[in-house]
Amino acid sequence: MPCAHEELTRPEFSLSAAVLQGFQCGAASRLSPDKISSLVEHVKNKTATLSAHQLSCMANILAAKNLTANFTSYPPDVLLFFDFTQVQNHTCKEFYSLASQGNLNLLPNGSAQRTQLLNNALVCLGRVNNTLSKEQLSSLGALVCDMDPAAITDSDPQILENLKLCPDLTGAQKAALNALLSSGESQDGAPLSWDLGSLQSLGSLTLYLNRTTWRSVKEGVRKAFFRSVVDGYQTQSASQKEKTMLLLKSIGSASPSSSRSKRATEQCKSEPITASTIQDPLFIVYYDTKGQFDACLSNEVLKANLVPLLEHPLTEEYLDVMKRKLSEIYPAGIPEDQLKLFGQLSRRYDGNEIGTWRVTSSDTLSALLDPAGGRWKASGAKQLITRYTDLGGTLTGPLLQKIGGRDLCGLEDDQINKISPEAIGTAGKLDISSCSQSKKDRLYAKARDAFASQTGTSAYYPLIQPYLGGAPIKDLEHLAGSNIAMDIDTFTSLKPSELQNLSVQNVKNLLGVNLPDLKRAENHPSVSSWIQRHYQSELDSVLGIGLLGGMSEPVSEATASSGTSATPDTSTTPPTTTYNVTIPHETTSPPAIIAPLATIHNTTTTHNTTSPPAT
């Protein structure tokens, strides 16, 4: 596969989305202005999915090369990382309208960059209080998701279209949404007058309707909508199915039938459940209470049809019925070949129950960890993994990928110690930010061994980057000479004791084109502490980004003898530790912008920072 550097040097080049996803910041920063501009435009044209760190780097490079004025040619996701203080008044409406089309999930909720994006956009659009006109709403897009709940009730009802773009709403926003819908001011009027089309037009907002709103909708309309939701369930993705389950639960809670069937036993009022009835996509509609599902489902039919049953949108109550029946079917314990089929049902078992399972095969553990079955609680995942290792299982790279960073960090130290470097080397990118420092240290050492053969190549930094929170200073100093352009999130997550001992020049070399982000992160505890360990004059002369809080220069002997100043307090002088730094050998090969995708498992990560100068 040709690298981006080779492609960009051709008179006519074409970069695939897969190649673009291997974009490396350090090498890209050395491209000429026309080539970096072309590279960023290709991201837009190819709809490549890049991480927040890659997008932030692109924005920083564009700013450094004075290319931000051409923002209309760049992907909206890149605009999210521009320096909004540099957006010009005469272009701000167009800029924020385009930026609002970006994936806001790239900017964490509450981050300074995300907050500034909304505030600057509102100032640009001339917002007054919480009232937004239809025109203003059309320019704000998903930025409305971060506004106060009052904006929902005070603005034009067109705000419903904006809210459909939100990945989730706060409790207060949900209450405001229900207040707006109940007022009858929306296009479809009050809930009592809604038909099936009205509910379908609300789209994802139906997830947030409360019981009062649902009960205002005619029962026939509710049932028709329930059927339409169930009908599309089996073709949905895992995340869509999770939302569908929440929706069906909310609809069911509004139904009078949801309060029935509280008796210990109940007679089946419909036809008994059979293999053929389970094949009907609307099967669950006909057995719409827990009691009827329990009464009509025999143990024999459950045992023979476990997989097709679990393909239906079953609520927790229905899953608990199946769990009880399976304990009757397998009183001596559930066979391992059946555990592989459990999917969403496995999440209904507690730690003590999981501790009795026979999980001896990596295939079994992999099947149980499959995200299609829903997210495990941390305690349940830990017990499941522990059960597997206690029975002699080994954690391989593919299993670590399934386990993920959160649950890997939840394991005990002795379990971490047993993971081989080879497993880390084939696990792909893992987010270990929630790990304790001791676990980060252990995982870094394993990752360093796993990727040792890549040291000195363009592939090394992307591979080792997720584990740098455990890197010692000698390794960081080595990276400082490798033109890696470390992102600010990785920098601030470095081991605190090691970060504090980095020289000013090493920090400059580590961050490269991302150096301006250090100014925007100067209040981060690790950054502010590092600043206080260095002379202000050195920070100014070497970095030149306006960092504040460094030490004053010590007074010279000549000045002191003249009586103009007292002897300096040497307790504040930074330590003069000397380190042996090994700088990689020079190479005559061209800079590699794209890391080999065969060795890098790239996943989108969240980004915590503000970023570069803009339009």
C-alpha positions as a printed NumPy array, in Angstrom:
array([[  0.   ,   0.   ,   0.   ],
       [  1.568,   3.366,  -0.996],
       [  1.958,   5.928,   1.763],
       [  0.399,   9.37 ,   1.649],
       [  3.746,  11.063,   1.099],
       [  4.229,   9.108,  -2.125],
       [  0.667,   9.762,  -3.252],
       [  0.861,  13.498,  -2.606],
       [  4.018,  13.89 ,  -4.667],
       [  2.298,  12.59 ,  -7.768],
       [  0.776,  15.064, -10.261],
       [ -2.597,  13.361,  -9.759],
       [ -3.036,  11.538,  -6.498],
       [ -5.867,   9.589,  -4.906],
       [ -5.887,   8.664,  -1.229],
       [ -8.364,   6.05 ,  -0.083],
       [-10.265,   6.474,   3.186],
       [ -8.358,   3.508,   4.634],
       [ -4.994,   5.105,   3.858],
       [ -6.06 ,   8.482,   5.238],
       [ -6.96 ,   6.85 ,   8.55 ],
       [ -3.266,   6.081,   9.015],
       [ -2.433,   9.815,   9.002],
       [  0.547,  10.673,  11.231],
       [  0.914,  14.165,  12.606],
       [  4.684,  14.587,  12.828],
       [  5.458,  13.76 ,   9.215],
       [  2.409,  15.635,   7.887],
       [  3.61 ,  18.839,   9.575],
       [  6.564,  18.869,   7.163],
       [  4.398,  18.901,   4.041],
       [  4.17 ,  22.023,   1.908],
       [  1.068,  24.209,   2.33 ],
       [ -0.567,  23.068,  -0.915],
       [ -0.054,  19.403,  -0.086],
       [ -1.374,  19.583,   3.459],
       [ -4.388,  21.531,   2.197],
       [ -5.007,  18.84 ,  -0.414],
       [ -4.643,  16.134,   2.223],
       [ -7.283,  17.704,   4.499],
       [ -9.645,  18.242,   1.571],
       [ -9.266,  14.551,   0.719],
       [-10.504,  13.682,   4.194],
       [-13.722,  15.533,   3.377],
       [-14.112,  13.997,  -0.048],
       [-13.346,  10.454,   1.079],
       [-15.4  ,  10.666,   4.292],
       [-12.539,   9.049,   6.196],
       [-13.12 ,   8.554,   9.929],
       [-10.228,  10.023,  11.894],
       [ -9.582,  10.284,  15.618],
       [ -9.88 ,  13.532,  17.533],
       [ -6.084,  13.653,  17.858],
       [ -5.611,  13.39 ,  14.097],
       [ -8.233,  16.063,  13.417],
       [ -6.746,  18.397,  16.02 ],
       [ -3.334,  17.948,  14.423],
       [ -4.726,  18.829,  11.002],
       [ -6.262,  21.995,  12.425],
       [ -2.959,  22.922,  14.069],
       [ -1.014,  22.414,  10.841],
       [ -3.517,  24.48 ,   8.858],
       [ -3.166,  27.289,  11.402],
       [  0.628,  27.105,  11.401],
       [  0.68 ,  27.391,   7.612],
       [ -1.974,  30.161,   7.486],
       [ -4.476,  27.985,   5.615],
       [ -7.531,  28.447,   7.824],
       [ -9.242,  31.046,   5.633],
       [-10.202,  28.285,   3.19 ],
       [-12.326,  26.585,   5.863],
       [-15.235,  25.832,   3.509],
       [-13.053,  23.225,   1.775],
       [-12.33 ,  21.314,   4.978],
       [-14.368,  18.632,   6.789],
       [-16.667,  19.938,   9.552],
       [-14.902,  17.61 ,  12.012],
       [-11.638,  19.515,  11.467],
       [-13.376,  22.856,  12.079],
       [-14.299,  21.68 ,  15.579],
       [-10.62 ,  21.995,  16.525],
       [ -9.973,  25.483,  15.136],
       [ -9.158,  28.409,  17.421],
       [-12.554,  30.095,  17.562],
       [-11.104,  33.38 ,  18.785],
       [ -9.615,  33.775,  15.303],
       [-12.917,  33.381,  13.443],
       [-13.685,  36.635,  11.614],
       [-17.015,  38.411,  12.085],
       [-17.794,  38.513,   8.376],
       [-17.398,  34.73 ,   8.009],
       [-18.545,  33.525,  11.412],
       [-22.108,  32.542,  10.407],
       [-20.85 ,  30.341,   7.595],
       [-18.088,  28.923,   9.775],
       [-20.332,  27.918,  12.688],
       [-23.02 ,  26.585,  10.377],
       [-20.431,  24.223,   8.879],
       [-18.822,  23.372,  12.227],
       [-22.223,  22.448,  13.669],
       [-22.374,  19.617,  11.123],
       [-19.323,  17.974,  12.697],
       [-19.401,  15.084,  15.132],
       [-19.693,  16.833,  18.498],
       [-18.855,  13.58 ,  20.271],
       [-15.251,  14.304,  19.302],
       [-15.327,  17.082,  21.921],
       [-16.134,  15.791,  25.425],
       [-19.12 ,  17.296,  27.208],
       [-18.037,  20.225,  29.334],
       [-14.656,  20.631,  27.645],
       [-13.406,  24.187,  27.141],
       [-13.335,  23.773,  23.362],
       [-16.927,  22.549,  23.165],
       [-18.186,  25.265,  25.493],
       [-16.377,  27.974,  23.545],
       [-17.769,  26.617,  20.267],
       [-21.359,  27.08 ,  21.432],
       [-20.795,  30.436,  23.131],
       [-19.011,  31.963,  20.142],
       [-21.623,  30.629,  17.744],
       [-24.434,  32.181,  19.796],
       [-22.639,  35.545,  19.895],
       [-22.101,  35.393,  16.139],
       [-25.791,  34.648,  15.519],
       [-26.978,  37.422,  17.845],
       [-28.825,  35.191,  20.271],
       [-31.009,  37.038,  22.805],
       [-31.601,  35.172,  26.084],
       [-32.718,  31.587,  25.402],
       [-34.927,  32.421,  22.435],
       [-33.759,  31.126,  19.059],
       [-35.441,  31.804,  15.738],
       [-35.935,  29.249,  12.979],
       [-33.054,  30.825,  11.041],
       [-30.694,  30.7  ,  14.014],
       [-31.621,  27.085,  14.71 ],
       [-30.824,  26.096,  11.129],
       [-27.269,  27.425,  11.641],
       [-26.705,  25.833,  15.042],
       [-27.445,  22.199,  14.201],
       [-26.367,  19.861,  16.989],
       [-24.834,  22.72 ,  19.011],
       [-28.318,  23.157,  20.49 ],
       [-27.717,  19.897,  22.376],
       [-25.527,  21.785,  24.866],
       [-27.964,  24.641,  25.532],
       [-29.995,  25.266,  28.677],
       [-33.381,  23.479,  28.902],
       [-35.133,  26.864,  28.705],
       [-34.036,  27.16 ,  25.083],
       [-36.262,  24.183,  24.226],
       [-39.426,  25.788,  25.517],
       [-38.589,  29.4  ,  24.59 ],
       [-37.404,  28.899,  20.996],
       [-39.185,  28.232,  17.741],
       [-40.654,  24.679,  17.67 ],
       [-38.19 ,  24.013,  14.85 ],
       [-35.803,  23.188,  17.694],
       [-37.223,  19.653,  17.599],
       [-35.239,  19.057,  14.417],
       [-32.048,  20.122,  16.193],
       [-32.765,  17.892,  19.176],
       [-33.019,  14.86 ,  16.905],
       [-29.291,  15.303,  16.29 ],
       [-28.427,  14.906,  19.984],
       [-26.902,  11.597,  21.109],
       [-28.678,  12.073,  24.441],
       [-30.525,  14.667,  26.514],
       [-30.131,  15.623,  30.169],
       [-32.993,  15.044,  32.586],
       [-33.868,  18.745,  32.544],
       [-33.801,  18.823,  28.734],
       [-36.126,  15.804,  28.598],
       [-38.563,  17.561,  30.918],
       [-38.464,  20.681,  28.701],
       [-39.043,  18.557,  25.597],
       [-42.12 ,  16.952,  27.117],
       [-43.386,  20.377,  28.177],
       [-43.02 ,  21.659,  24.601],
       [-44.771,  18.631,  23.097],
       [-47.587,  18.708,  25.659],
       [-48.211,  22.382,  24.941],
       [-49.367,  21.504,  21.442],
       [-47.109,  24.125,  19.842],
       [-45.266,  21.626,  17.677],
       [-46.274,  20.955,  14.089],
       [-48.403,  17.922,  15.033],
       [-50.245,  19.6  ,  17.897],
       [-50.983,  18.065,  21.279],
       [-50.232,  14.359,  21.922],
       [-53.947,  13.494,  22.01 ],
       [-54.194,  14.402,  18.315],
       [-51.117,  12.459,  17.215],
       [-51.303,   9.617,  14.732],
       [-48.708,   7.   ,  13.777],
       [-47.022,   9.462,  11.405],
       [-46.673,  12.001,  14.216],
       [-44.755,   9.554,  16.388],
       [-42.606,   8.384,  13.497],
       [-41.724,  11.968,  12.603],
       [-40.402,  12.511,  16.134],
       [-37.756,   9.892,  15.407],
       [-35.251,   9.471,  18.246],
       [-37.14 ,  11.977,  20.414],
       [-39.711,   9.282,  21.231],
       [-37.017,   7.843,  23.511],
       [-37.495,  10.802,  25.84 ],
       [-41.279,  10.869,  26.098],
       [-42.347,  10.463,  29.718],
       [-45.277,   8.385,  30.965],
       [-47.612,  11.387,  31.056],
       [-46.953,  12.197,  27.403],
       [-47.296,   8.557,  26.329],
       [-50.613,   8.183,  28.145],
       [-51.901,  11.253,  26.311],
       [-51.399,   9.388,  23.028],
       [-54.358,   7.237,  21.966],
       [-53.86 ,   3.57 ,  22.846],
       [-54.423,   2.437,  19.259],
       [-51.733,   4.813,  18.042],
       [-49.345,   3.592,  20.731],
       [-49.891,  -0.033,  19.752],
       [-49.412,   0.721,  16.048],
       [-46.159,   2.508,  16.832],
       [-45.034,  -0.357,  19.091],
       [-45.575,  -2.778,  16.215],
       [-43.625,  -0.596,  13.793],
       [-40.674,  -0.398,  16.193],
       [-40.634,  -4.139,  16.854],
       [-40.884,  -4.888,  13.133],
       [-37.544,  -3.196,  12.396],
       [-35.664,  -4.511,  15.436],
       [-33.867,  -7.505,  13.933],
       [-32.158,  -5.443,  11.218],
       [-30.776,  -2.853,  13.651],
       [-27.219,  -2.449,  14.93 ],
       [-26.351,  -3.274,  18.546],
       [-26.506,   0.395,  19.602],
       [-29.829,   0.889,  17.813],
       [-31.252,  -2.213,  19.489],
       [-30.243,  -0.853,  22.877],
       [-32.197,   2.341,  22.203],
       [-35.141,   0.368,  20.852],
       [-35.311,  -1.61 ,  24.089],
       [-35.494,   1.612,  26.082],
       [-38.22 ,   2.884,  23.776],
       [-40.326,  -0.275,  24.011],
       [-39.983,  -0.215,  27.784],
       [-41.241,   3.371,  27.932],
       [-44.179,   2.601,  25.664],
       [-45.042,  -0.47 ,  27.701],
       [-44.961,   1.446,  30.98 ],
       [-47.724,   3.684,  29.659],
       [-49.978,   0.756,  28.786],
       [-52.692,  -0.337,  31.236],
       [-51.641,  -3.937,  30.527],
       [-48.216,  -3.261,  32.06 ],
       [-49.74 ,  -3.34 ,  35.534],
       [-51.443,  -6.695,  34.974],
       [-50.107, -10.191,  35.523],
       [-48.793,  -9.666,  39.032],
       [-50.107, -13.061,  40.187],
       [-47.618, -15.836,  40.911],
       [-49.099, -18.04 ,  38.179],
       [-51.18 , -17.273,  35.118],
       [-52.883, -19.269,  32.396],
       [-51.787, -18.811,  28.781],
       [-54.583, -16.87 ,  27.072],
       [-53.017, -16.978,  23.629],
       [-51.65 , -19.874,  21.621],
       [-48.665, -21.593,  23.283],
       [-45.351, -20.29 ,  21.989],
       [-43.868, -22.581,  19.336],
       [-40.869, -22.509,  17.012],
       [-43.071, -21.155,  14.208],
       [-44.565, -18.326,  16.287],
       [-41.05 , -17.286,  17.366],
       [-40.19 , -16.764,  13.688],
       [-42.785, -13.98 ,  13.465],
       [-41.012, -10.561,  13.783],
       [-44.031,  -9.315,  15.759],
       [-43.999, -12.327,  18.055],
       [-43.497, -10.256,  21.211],
       [-46.549,  -8.118,  20.404],
       [-48.813, -11.121,  20.921],
       [-47.339, -11.91 ,  24.338],
       [-47.229,  -8.37 ,  25.637],
       [-46.939,  -9.054,  29.372],
       [-44.391, -10.906,  31.455],
       [-47.106, -13.182,  32.802],
       [-48.332, -14.261,  29.373],
       [-44.782, -14.77 ,  28.109],
       [-44.06 , -16.961,  31.142],
       [-47.286, -18.932,  30.91 ],
       [-47.069, -19.556,  27.157],
       [-43.364, -20.455,  26.92 ],
       [-42.54 , -24.039,  27.845],
       [-39.111, -25.162,  28.968],
       [-38.874, -27.499,  25.989],
       [-39.526, -24.728,  23.45 ],
       [-37.063, -22.416,  25.222],
       [-34.308, -25.034,  25.198],
       [-34.757, -25.709,  21.488],
       [-35.177, -22.073,  20.432],
       [-32.881, -20.017,  22.674],
       [-31.092, -18.196,  19.832],
       [-34.184, -17.132,  17.816],
       [-35.88 , -16.013,  21.032],
       [-32.944, -13.777,  21.908],
       [-33.204, -12.091,  18.504],
       [-36.411, -10.394,  19.683],
       [-36.544,  -7.147,  21.707],
       [-37.008,  -8.752,  25.107],
       [-37.222,  -6.559,  28.184],
       [-35.358,  -7.368,  31.381],
       [-38.539,  -8.913,  32.813],
       [-38.801, -11.314,  29.879],
       [-35.1  , -12.175,  30.12 ],
       [-35.527, -12.959,  33.813],
       [-38.322, -15.405,  32.927],
       [-35.93 , -17.161,  30.541],
       [-33.17 , -17.165,  33.15 ],
       [-35.436, -18.878,  35.697],
       [-36.603, -21.48 ,  33.192],
       [-33.009, -22.236,  32.142],
       [-32.099, -22.93 ,  35.773],
       [-34.9  , -25.489,  35.767],
       [-33.675, -26.991,  32.504],
       [-30.029, -27.199,  33.676],
       [-30.137, -27.708,  37.477],
       [-26.526, -28.955,  37.522],
       [-25.2  , -25.898,  35.701],
       [-25.461, -24.406,  32.239],
       [-23.355, -26.264,  29.649],
       [-20.558, -24.259,  28.064],
       [-21.955, -24.705,  24.556],
       [-25.154, -22.998,  25.743],
       [-23.305, -20.137,  27.459],
       [-21.901, -19.149,  24.071],
       [-25.453, -18.43 ,  22.929],
       [-26.522, -16.266,  25.86 ],
       [-25.876, -12.806,  24.358],
       [-27.997, -10.192,  26.139],
       [-29.286, -12.822,  28.578],
       [-25.794, -13.186,  30.113],
       [-25.99 ,  -9.629,  31.439],
       [-28.828, -10.673,  33.774],
       [-26.519, -12.886,  35.879],
       [-24.699, -11.584,  38.957],
       [-21.096, -12.222,  39.992],
       [-21.873, -15.224,  42.176],
       [-23.78 , -16.919,  39.379],
       [-21.059, -16.162,  36.815],
       [-18.55 , -17.701,  39.233],
       [-20.2  , -21.108,  38.671],
       [-20.019, -21.022,  34.855],
       [-17.755, -23.298,  32.865],
       [-15.836, -20.773,  30.762],
       [-12.81 , -22.739,  29.591],
       [-12.689, -21.79 ,  25.913],
       [-11.539, -18.477,  24.463],
       [-14.435, -18.799,  22.018],
       [-16.881, -18.902,  24.92 ],
       [-15.369, -15.836,  26.572],
       [-15.274, -13.983,  23.254],
       [-18.943, -14.784,  22.591],
       [-19.973, -13.63 ,  26.065],
       [-17.993, -10.385,  25.697],
       [-19.49 ,  -9.588,  22.288],
       [-20.795,  -5.982,  22.478],
       [-23.868,  -7.047,  20.482],
       [-25.178,  -8.449,  23.758],
       [-24.999,  -5.05 ,  25.45 ],
       [-22.513,  -3.465,  27.832],
       [-21.401,  -5.473,  30.834],
       [-21.344,  -3.938,  34.284],
       [-17.718,  -3.594,  35.381],
       [-18.196,  -6.09 ,  38.229],
       [-19.794,  -8.68 ,  35.953],
       [-17.078,  -8.361,  33.311],
       [-14.345,  -8.732,  35.942],
       [-15.949, -11.862,  37.378],
       [-16.374, -13.369,  33.909],
       [-12.728, -12.756,  32.942],
       [-11.523, -13.969,  36.332],
       [-13.558, -17.161,  35.977],
       [-11.938, -17.807,  32.588],
       [ -8.375, -17.242,  33.864],
       [ -9.011, -19.238,  37.056],
       [ -9.981, -22.194,  34.874],
       [ -6.662, -21.933,  33.029],
       [ -7.567, -19.57 ,  30.223],
       [ -5.019, -17.188,  28.661],
       [ -5.813, -13.629,  27.616],
       [ -4.855, -13.282,  23.961],
       [ -4.776, -10.155,  21.797],
       [ -8.245, -10.737,  20.271],
       [ -9.671, -11.302,  23.753],
       [ -8.063,  -8.095,  25.052],
       [ -9.695,  -6.289,  22.144],
       [-13.087,  -7.65 ,  23.241],
       [-12.379,  -6.879,  26.902],
       [-11.442,  -3.251,  26.178],
       [ -9.484,  -0.784,  28.264],
       [-12.058,  -0.224,  31.027],
       [-12.369,  -3.87 ,  31.976],
       [ -8.652,  -4.52 ,  31.456],
       [ -7.945,  -1.817,  34.043],
       [-10.414,  -3.506,  36.39 ],
       [ -8.342,  -6.69 ,  36.593],
       [ -6.022,  -7.427,  39.501],
       [ -2.28 ,  -6.758,  39.226],
       [ -1.441, -10.459,  39.112],
       [ -3.824, -10.912,  36.174],
       [ -2.153,  -8.023,  34.339],
       [  1.247,  -9.603,  35.015],
       [  0.185, -12.794,  33.245],
       [ -0.647, -10.99 ,  29.981],
       [  2.112, -11.56 ,  27.445],
       [  3.725,  -8.83 ,  25.313],
       [  2.55 , -10.812,  22.275],
       [ -1.066, -10.398,  23.402],
       [ -0.597,  -6.648,  23.811],
       [  0.976,  -6.519,  20.369],
       [ -2.124,  -7.97 ,  18.715],
       [ -4.757,  -6.245,  20.863],
       [ -5.027,  -3.043,  18.854],
       [ -5.484,   0.325,  20.561],
       [ -6.714,   0.059,  24.134],
       [ -7.797,   3.043,  26.225],
       [ -6.057,   2.406,  29.554],
       [ -6.584,   5.917,  30.908],
       [ -8.67 ,   4.561,  33.795],
       [ -5.882,   2.225,  34.952],
       [ -3.931,   2.841,  38.144],
       [ -0.385,   4.095,  37.652],
       [  1.085,   0.719,  38.592],
       [ -1.008,  -0.994,  35.92 ],
       [ -0.046,   1.63 ,  33.341],
       [  3.614,   0.978,  34.167],
       [  3.178,  -2.771,  33.7  ],
       [  1.249,  -2.434,  30.445],
       [  3.767,   0.045,  29.028],
       [  6.641,  -2.34 ,  29.701],
       [  4.773,  -5.12 ,  27.88 ],
       [  3.89 ,  -2.819,  24.977],
       [  7.5  ,  -1.647,  24.665],
       [  8.612,  -5.266,  24.377],
       [  5.789,  -6.065,  21.954],
       [  6.695,  -3.256,  19.552],
       [ 10.478,  -3.299,  20.005],
       [ 11.015,  -4.431,  16.42 ],
       [  9.262,  -1.252,  15.2  ],
       [ 11.507,   1.145,  17.16 ],
       [ 12.876,   3.825,  14.87 ],
       [ 10.162,   3.338,  12.244],
       [  7.116,   5.486,  11.503],
       [  4.897,   2.692,  12.844],
       [  6.316,   2.768,  16.383],
       [  4.692,   5.882,  17.86 ],
       [  1.069,   5.079,  16.868],
       [  1.544,   1.607,  18.344],
       [  3.1  ,   2.698,  21.655],
       [  1.018,   5.886,  22.102],
       [ -1.912,   4.329,  24.064],
       [  0.548,   3.033,  26.679],
       [  2.725,   6.128,  27.194],
       [  1.088,   6.865,  30.542],
       [  3.589,   4.4  ,  31.967],
       [  6.689,   5.519,  30.039],
       [  9.895,   6.474,  31.94 ],
       [ 11.644,   9.731,  31.124],
       [ 14.454,   8.141,  29.116],
       [ 11.91 ,   6.76 ,  26.652],
       [ 10.092,  10.098,  26.444],
       [ 13.365,  11.865,  25.707],
       [ 14.036,   9.361,  22.959],
       [ 10.613,  10.082,  21.437],
       [ 11.338,  13.814,  21.633],
       [ 13.938,  13.327,  18.947],
       [ 11.596,  11.447,  16.641],
       [  9.301,  14.235,  15.33 ],
       [  6.135,  12.559,  16.615],
       [  3.943,  15.66 ,  17.284],
       [  2.333,  14.242,  20.436],
       [ -1.248,  15.37 ,  21.06 ],
       [ -1.978,  17.306,  24.242],
       [ -4.195,  14.576,  25.738],
       [ -1.373,  12.056,  25.559],
       [  1.039,  14.634,  26.974],
       [ -1.122,  15.482,  29.998],
       [ -1.703,  11.774,  30.685],
       [  2.02 ,  11.003,  30.914],
       [  3.236,   9.686,  34.24 ],
       [  3.255,  12.841,  36.428],
       [  6.679,  12.238,  37.968],
       [  8.232,  11.758,  34.516],
       [  6.475,  14.707,  32.888],
       [  7.785,  17.048,  35.579],
       [ 11.386,  16.163,  34.72 ],
       [ 11.101,  16.889,  30.99 ],
       [ 13.175,  19.829,  29.8  ],
       [ 11.569,  22.752,  28.012],
       [ 13.229,  21.757,  24.741],
       [ 12.056,  18.167,  25.094],
       [  8.475,  19.314,  25.595],
       [  8.714,  21.496,  22.517],
       [ 10.086,  18.597,  20.505],
       [  7.48 ,  16.155,  21.782],
       [  4.507,  18.381,  20.907],
       [  5.823,  19.715,  17.623],
       [  3.034,  21.358,  15.643],
       [  0.679,  20.759,  18.591],
       [  2.69 ,  23.097,  20.849],
       [ -0.02 ,  25.843,  20.827],
       [ -2.294,  23.397,  22.671],
       [  0.051,  23.595,  25.662],
       [ -1.022,  27.198,  26.222],
       [ -4.673,  26.197,  26.23 ],
       [ -3.868,  23.433,  28.723],
       [ -1.687,  25.548,  31.043],
       [ -4.189,  25.233,  33.905],
       [ -4.047,  21.451,  33.81 ],
       [ -2.415,  20.351,  37.116],
       [  0.454,  18.505,  35.433],
       [  1.14 ,  21.375,  33.034],
       [  0.977,  24.149,  35.627],
       [  3.255,  22.168,  37.933],
       [  5.742,  21.649,  35.091],
       [  5.663,  25.374,  34.238],
       [  6.517,  26.297,  37.831],
       [  9.695,  24.197,  37.653],
       [ 11.204,  26.238,  34.809],
       [ 12.432,  29.781,  34.371],
       [  9.952,  32.129,  32.723],
       [ 12.666,  33.438,  30.415],
       [ 13.336,  29.917,  29.09 ],
       [  9.634,  29.26 ,  28.582],
       [  9.377,  32.5  ,  26.616],
       [ 12.503,  32.051,  24.512],
       [ 12.15 ,  28.355,  23.7  ],
       [  8.367,  27.981,  23.445],
       [  7.131,  31.494,  22.745],
       [  3.444,  30.656,  23.294],
       [  2.745,  32.94 ,  26.261],
       [  2.878,  30.448,  29.125],
       [  2.69 ,  32.158,  32.521],
       [  3.832,  31.054,  35.978],
       [  7.497,  30.21 ,  35.464],
       [ 10.242,  31.097,  37.953],
       [ 12.137,  34.364,  37.893],
       [ 15.781,  34.292,  36.851],
       [ 18.328,  33.984,  39.688],
       [ 20.169,  37.235,  40.429],
       [ 23.73 ,  37.401,  39.051],
       [ 26.694,  37.92 ,  41.406],
       [ 27.395,  41.344,  39.951],
       [ 23.858,  42.485,  40.553],
       [ 23.82 ,  41.035,  44.037],
       [ 27.081,  42.745,  45.023],
       [ 25.712,  46.095,  43.895],
       [ 23.028,  45.763,  46.554],
       [ 20.124,  45.917,  44.136],
       [ 18.647,  42.563,  45.105],
       [ 18.714,  39.92 ,  47.799],
       [ 20.197,  36.458,  47.353],
       [ 17.746,  34.261,  45.391],
       [ 15.884,  31.443,  47.052],
       [ 17.687,  28.431,  45.602],
       [ 14.99 ,  26.122,  46.901],
       [ 12.947,  27.   ,  43.836],
       [ 15.743,  26.219,  41.356],
       [ 14.913,  23.248,  39.179],
       [ 16.895,  20.076,  39.758],
       [ 19.935,  19.681,  37.517],
       [ 19.489,  16.002,  36.771],
       [ 21.385,  14.789,  33.705],
       [ 20.003,  12.064,  31.471],
       [ 21.646,  10.038,  28.733],
       [ 19.555,  10.644,  25.633],
       [ 19.76 ,   8.388,  22.598],
       [ 18.657,  10.133,  19.428],
       [ 17.505,   7.951,  16.513],
       [ 19.835,   7.865,  13.501],
       [ 19.043,  10.092,  10.568],
       [ 17.345,   8.474,   7.631],
       [ 17.253,   9.48 ,   4.021],
       [ 13.826,   7.998,   3.395],
       [ 10.892,  10.418,   2.969],
       [  8.684,  11.228,   5.978],
       [  5.938,   8.656,   6.477],
       [  2.599,  10.319,   7.052],
       [  0.642,   7.117,   7.03 ],
       [  1.439,   4.31 ,   9.423],
       [  1.132,   0.778,   8.008],
       [ -2.482,  -0.188,   8.69 ],
       [ -1.534,  -3.842,   8.932],
       [  0.173,  -3.155,  12.236],
       [ -1.963,  -0.318,  13.591],
       [ -5.494,  -0.914,  14.802],
       [ -6.843,   2.612,  14.652],
       [ -9.969,   3.499,  16.645],
       [-11.617,   6.84 ,  17.186],
       [-10.908,   8.27 ,  20.594],
       [-12.359,  11.149,  22.453],
       [-10.418,  14.433,  22.637],
       [-10.143,  16.566,  25.711],
       [ -8.647,  19.794,  24.551],
       [ -9.073,  22.995,  22.756],
       [ -7.044,  23.577,  19.641],
       [ -5.455,  25.645,  16.926],
       [ -5.758,  29.067,  15.402],
       [ -8.607,  29.402,  12.948],
       [-10.171,  31.415,  10.197]])
